[in-house]
Amino acid sequence: MRIGTYVAIYFLIWWIVLFAVLPWGVRNQEELGEVVPGSDPGAPGIHRLWGKLGWTTVCATAVFAALYFAYTRGLIPIDFLARISTPPR
């Protein structure tokens, strides 16, 4: 595969992992006791977005490395990928 394919696959994995990481450690305003007037009490009190982006990168890199290792070692054959990516007959 070309490098562009690897970048695209990594981006997709990163994006999916981001949505898995976003709820980690979230405490809403009501739990913190600091509800801003006019806002929803269930809104996050502290976002910590940079930390979540870092964890997303770490987790996505680990997932990508595992899939890359499995692909390059032939643990995931091309025939299997073609079979699961086509619609059922």
Rosetta blueprint (number, residue, H / E / L):
1 M L
2 R L
3 I H
4 G H
5 T H
6 Y H
7 V H
8 A H
9 I H
10 Y H
11 F H
12 L H
13 I H
14 W H
15 W H
16 I H
17 V H
18 L H
19 F H
20 A H
21 V H
22 L L
23 P L
24 W L
25 G L
26 V L
27 R L
28 N E
29 Q H
30 E H
31 E H
32 L H
33 G L
34 E L
35 V L
36 V L
37 P L
38 G L
39 S L
40 D L
41 P L
42 G L
43 A L
44 P E
45 G L
46 I L
47 H L
48 R L
49 L H
50 W H
51 G H
52 K H
53 L H
54 G H
55 W H
56 T H
57 T H
58 V H
59 C H
60 A H
61 T H
62 A H
63 V H
64 F H
65 A H
66 A H
67 L H
68 Y H
69 F H
70 A H
71 Y H
72 T H
73 R L
74 G L
75 L L
76 I L
77 P L
78 I H
79 D H
80 F H
81 L H
82 A H
83 R H
84 I H
85 S H
86 T L
87 P L
88 P L
89 R L
